[in-house]
Structure formats: structure tokens, C-alpha cells
Amino acid sequence: MIAAGFDPLAGTLGGLLIGGSAVLLMGTLGRIAGISGMIGGVLDGPVAERGWRWMFLAGLLAGALLYRFAWGGFPFEPSASLPLLVLAGLLVGIGTRLGSGCTSGHGVCGIARGRRRSMVATAMFMATAMLVVWTQRLLQGGA
């Protein structure tokens, strides 16, 4: 995806909302706001846990729709085909299972809680992302 522009205010507000929702979820339900685990729990978790998981995920979608209607669109445009995006999503899903969590669970919640495992996992996410971007640019003739 290609970002249309950098808006520090929007980034700051988004970060505050992400952090605030993670703190609220931990404070009220004692749960970590890891999206991959949340989605997995919606599909095959305990029935008593599914309600809050659905509500949290619905809030994510509602926030995106609210942004779209308030500002007339999204600040990015996909730069890949739909099949490539689907494949990338499946690979991310496999990676979250192998890594026992995703960037939201490890990067936002785990690091904030001082978890060494999350620090290592987040470092690996970032290193892998940098390597993928570097390789893609190299193959496309850029630097």
C-alpha cells in the first residue's frame, strides 16, 4: 500500500486510541488486545468469550468506516492485486500462529508489559518487514 501523506496528528490520535483500547480491555476484562488471538477466539474459543471479541472486532471495523465517512476515504491505496493481498494475509495468519501472537498482541501489549518474548517477537517482525521491503525494492530496480 502506498500512503497518501503523513499526518502526525492522525497518527498520534490513532496511537492513543489503540493504546487506550488495549488498556481498557486489560483493565476491564483482563485480556490482551491481540487481534489474531481475538479472531481465533471468535471462531473456536469458549462461547462465553465470543461476545466481547465480536464487539472489539466490530469496533475496529466501525472506526475504519467512521474515518472513511468523516474524511471521505482512506489515506492509502492498495498497490498490489487482490490475489496477492489475500496470499499476504494468509501468510500473516500462518506467522501469527507460529509466533504465538501478532504485532498488536506482542508489539503493543507485550512490550508495554515488559515481556521479553514480545520484545524478541516484535524485533523479528520488524526485521522481516525490513528485509521484505528491501528485497522487493531490489528486485524492482530501486535501492
Kinemage of the C-alpha trace (Angstrom):
@kinemage 1
@onewidth
@group {chain A} dominant
@subgroup {mainchain}
@vectorlist {calphas} color= white
{ca met a 1} P 0.000 0.000 0.000
{ca ile a 2} L 1.126 3.493 -0.708
{ca ala a 3} L 0.442 6.167 1.907
{ca ala a 4} L -1.100 9.355 0.529
{ca gly a 5} L 0.668 11.541 3.075
{ca phe a 6} L 1.891 11.633 6.619
{ca asp a 7} L -0.324 13.324 9.176
{ca pro a 8} L 1.306 13.380 12.623
{ca leu a 9} L -1.942 14.373 14.335
{ca ala a 10} L -3.856 11.434 12.856
{ca gly a 11} L -1.003 9.078 13.776
{ca thr a 12} L -0.904 10.386 17.333
{ca leu a 13} L -4.670 10.121 17.746
{ca gly a 14} L -4.663 6.632 16.260
{ca gly a 15} L -1.894 5.541 18.613
{ca leu a 16} L -3.762 6.966 21.600
{ca leu a 17} L -6.922 5.113 20.570
{ca ile a 18} L -5.040 1.824 20.107
{ca gly a 19} L -3.237 2.168 23.431
{ca gly a 20} L -6.393 3.299 25.209
{ca ser a 21} L -8.418 0.381 23.907
{ca ala a 22} L -5.673 -2.053 24.943
{ca val a 23} L -5.599 -0.568 28.462
{ca leu a 24} L -9.399 -0.586 28.689
{ca leu a 25} L -9.608 -4.227 27.599
{ca met a 26} L -6.887 -5.254 30.059
{ca gly a 27} L -8.398 -3.201 32.868
{ca thr a 28} L -11.987 -4.373 32.426
{ca leu a 29} L -11.638 -7.967 31.255
{ca gly a 30} L -8.002 -8.782 31.986
{ca arg a 31} L -7.471 -9.662 28.326
{ca ile a 32} L -4.711 -8.759 25.874
{ca ala a 33} L -5.733 -6.873 22.739
{ca gly a 34} L -4.079 -9.250 20.285
{ca ile a 35} L -6.153 -9.237 17.126
{ca ser a 36} L -5.087 -12.652 15.799
{ca gly a 37} L -5.953 -14.298 19.112
{ca met a 38} L -9.206 -12.397 19.203
{ca ile a 39} L -10.191 -13.611 15.751
{ca gly a 40} L -9.156 -17.171 16.629
{ca gly a 41} L -11.292 -16.980 19.781
{ca val a 42} L -14.311 -15.775 17.815
{ca leu a 43} L -14.073 -18.842 15.611
{ca asp a 44} L -13.218 -21.589 18.084
{ca gly a 45} L -12.888 -20.088 21.570
{ca pro a 46} L -15.195 -20.534 24.549
{ca val a 47} L -18.761 -19.422 23.807
{ca ala a 48} L -18.776 -17.133 26.882
{ca glu a 49} L -15.767 -15.235 25.443
{ca arg a 50} L -17.153 -14.651 21.966
{ca gly a 51} L -19.358 -11.630 22.743
{ca trp a 52} L -16.609 -9.224 23.790
{ca arg a 53} L -14.402 -10.477 20.974
{ca trp a 54} L -17.101 -9.728 18.383
{ca met a 55} L -17.673 -6.297 19.917
{ca phe a 56} L -13.967 -5.409 19.841
{ca leu a 57} L -13.627 -6.512 16.205
{ca ala a 58} L -16.837 -4.656 15.283
{ca gly a 59} L -15.320 -1.552 16.884
{ca leu a 60} L -12.261 -1.873 14.648
{ca leu a 61} L -14.433 -2.006 11.546
{ca ala a 62} L -16.702 0.788 12.797
{ca gly a 63} L -13.664 3.001 13.419
{ca ala a 64} L -12.434 2.468 9.861
{ca leu a 65} L -15.883 3.228 8.438
{ca leu a 66} L -16.213 6.324 10.620
{ca tyr a 67} L -12.837 7.558 9.350
{ca arg a 68} L -13.895 6.914 5.760
{ca phe a 69} L -17.139 8.839 6.080
{ca ala a 70} L -15.662 11.680 8.152
{ca trp a 71} L -12.691 12.289 5.829
{ca gly a 72} L -14.043 10.956 2.534
{ca gly a 73} L -11.808 7.950 2.053
{ca phe a 74} L -8.732 6.185 3.299
{ca pro a 75} L -5.219 7.673 3.222
{ca phe a 76} L -3.794 4.757 1.247
{ca glu a 77} L -4.301 2.913 -1.976
{ca pro a 78} L -3.522 -0.795 -2.437
{ca ser a 79} L -0.560 -1.247 -4.743
{ca ala a 80} L -0.984 -4.998 -5.214
{ca ser a 81} L -3.562 -7.262 -6.803
{ca leu a 82} L -6.342 -8.833 -4.750
{ca pro a 83} L -4.880 -12.380 -5.040
{ca leu a 84} L -1.508 -11.114 -3.801
{ca leu a 85} L -3.175 -9.320 -0.878
{ca val a 86} L -5.114 -12.497 0.019
{ca leu a 87} L -1.898 -14.550 -0.124
{ca ala a 88} L -0.129 -11.994 2.066
{ca gly a 89} L -2.982 -12.121 4.575
{ca leu a 90} L -2.806 -15.922 4.723
{ca leu a 91} L 0.955 -15.796 5.290
{ca val a 92} L 0.469 -13.271 8.090
{ca gly a 93} L -2.130 -15.595 9.646
{ca ile a 94} L 0.291 -18.524 9.492
{ca gly a 95} L 3.008 -16.337 11.000
{ca thr a 96} L 0.798 -15.292 13.896
{ca arg a 97} L 0.150 -18.932 14.719
{ca leu a 98} L 3.851 -19.791 14.525
{ca gly a 99} L 4.811 -16.715 16.574
{ca ser a 100} L 2.026 -17.238 19.135
{ca gly a 101} L 0.688 -13.765 18.515
{ca cys a 102} L 0.665 -10.763 16.247
{ca thr a 103} L 2.048 -7.251 16.219
{ca ser a 104} L -0.829 -5.918 18.299
{ca gly a 105} L -0.511 -8.565 20.995
{ca his a 106} L 3.280 -8.589 21.120
{ca gly a 107} L 4.132 -5.085 19.901
{ca val a 108} L 1.513 -3.040 21.722
{ca cys a 109} L 0.606 -5.120 24.760
{ca gly a 110} L 3.601 -7.409 25.319
{ca ile a 111} L 6.277 -4.738 25.140
{ca ala a 112} L 4.215 -2.444 27.385
{ca arg a 113} L 4.090 -5.253 29.939
{ca gly a 114} L 7.865 -5.806 29.687
{ca arg a 115} L 7.634 -9.291 28.178
{ca arg a 116} L 10.983 -10.404 26.771
{ca arg a 117} L 9.281 -12.858 24.419
{ca ser a 118} L 7.256 -9.988 22.939
{ca met a 119} L 10.357 -7.842 22.519
{ca val a 120} L 12.057 -10.632 20.569
{ca ala a 121} L 8.932 -11.331 18.506
{ca thr a 122} L 8.488 -7.641 17.649
{ca ala a 123} L 12.153 -7.331 16.680
{ca met a 124} L 11.682 -10.319 14.370
{ca phe a 125} L 8.509 -8.803 12.839
{ca met a 126} L 10.340 -5.570 12.138
{ca ala a 127} L 13.490 -7.235 10.783
{ca thr a 128} L 11.415 -9.444 8.486
{ca ala a 129} L 9.376 -6.476 7.237
{ca met a 130} L 12.553 -4.502 6.510
{ca leu a 131} L 14.063 -7.459 4.656
{ca val a 132} L 10.924 -7.947 2.567
{ca val a 133} L 10.746 -4.258 1.603
{ca trp a 134} L 14.474 -4.156 0.786
{ca thr a 135} L 14.199 -7.326 -1.329
{ca gln a 136} L 11.121 -6.038 -3.159
{ca arg a 137} L 12.798 -2.743 -3.961
{ca leu a 138} L 15.967 -4.512 -5.067
{ca leu a 139} L 14.005 -6.792 -7.414
{ca gln a 140} L 12.118 -3.824 -8.841
{ca gly a 141} L 15.350 -1.998 -9.640
{ca gly a 142} L 15.230 0.543 -6.817
{ca ala a 143} L 17.593 0.982 -3.912
